[in-house]
Amino acid sequence: MENESSFPIEHENKVLLSVVIRVGLYVIILISPLLLAVVFRPKTDHNFIFELGKNFTLLGLTILALQFLLGARIKWIEKPFGLDIVIGFHRFMGIFATVLILTGMCFHSTADI
């Protein structure tokens, strides 16, 4: 009887661990271009708003580059979440990336004023 009652808990722990791994991997992939930009950034005389706009645009383009993975229905990504959650997240991230890119463009255009 103990094995039967502990099975759902072990299964839930495995699912939770796989969710944490997948979300963590997604966040690491999203942040890595920003980290590379900070490490290899040449010294510029641009103000903070211009630099923030560049970072917003870079993050938005990185999200757009990863969109094909979310919409591709890859079983490894879809399995712990379900297709409806993955497609909903895909839609949200597409809108969020668009907002980031447009905000970055606005920051670029107002940085010199």
Secondary structure in CASP SS format (residue, H / E / C, confidence):
PFRMAT SS
TARGET T0000
AUTHOR 0000-0000-0000
METHOD secondary structure of the structure
MODEL  1
M C 1.00
E H 1.00
N H 1.00
E H 1.00
S H 1.00
S H 1.00
F H 1.00
P H 1.00
I H 1.00
E H 1.00
H H 1.00
E H 1.00
N H 1.00
K H 1.00
V H 1.00
L H 1.00
L H 1.00
S H 1.00
V H 1.00
V H 1.00
I H 1.00
R H 1.00
V H 1.00
G H 1.00
L H 1.00
Y H 1.00
V H 1.00
I H 1.00
I H 1.00
L H 1.00
I H 1.00
S H 1.00
P H 1.00
L H 1.00
L H 1.00
L H 1.00
A H 1.00
V H 1.00
V H 1.00
F C 1.00
R C 1.00
P C 1.00
K C 1.00
T C 1.00
D C 1.00
H C 1.00
N C 1.00
F H 1.00
I H 1.00
F H 1.00
E H 1.00
L H 1.00
G H 1.00
K H 1.00
N H 1.00
F H 1.00
T H 1.00
L H 1.00
L H 1.00
G H 1.00
L H 1.00
T H 1.00
I H 1.00
L H 1.00
A H 1.00
L H 1.00
Q H 1.00
F H 1.00
L H 1.00
L H 1.00
G H 1.00
A C 1.00
R C 1.00
I C 1.00
K H 1.00
W H 1.00
I H 1.00
E H 1.00
K C 1.00
P C 1.00
F C 1.00
G C 1.00
L H 1.00
D H 1.00
I H 1.00
V H 1.00
I H 1.00
G H 1.00
F H 1.00
H H 1.00
R H 1.00
F H 1.00
M H 1.00
G H 1.00
I H 1.00
F H 1.00
A H 1.00
T H 1.00
V H 1.00
L H 1.00
I H 1.00
L H 1.00
T H 1.00
G H 1.00
M H 1.00
C H 1.00
F H 1.00
H H 1.00
S H 1.00
T H 1.00
A C 1.00
D C 1.00
I C 1.00
END
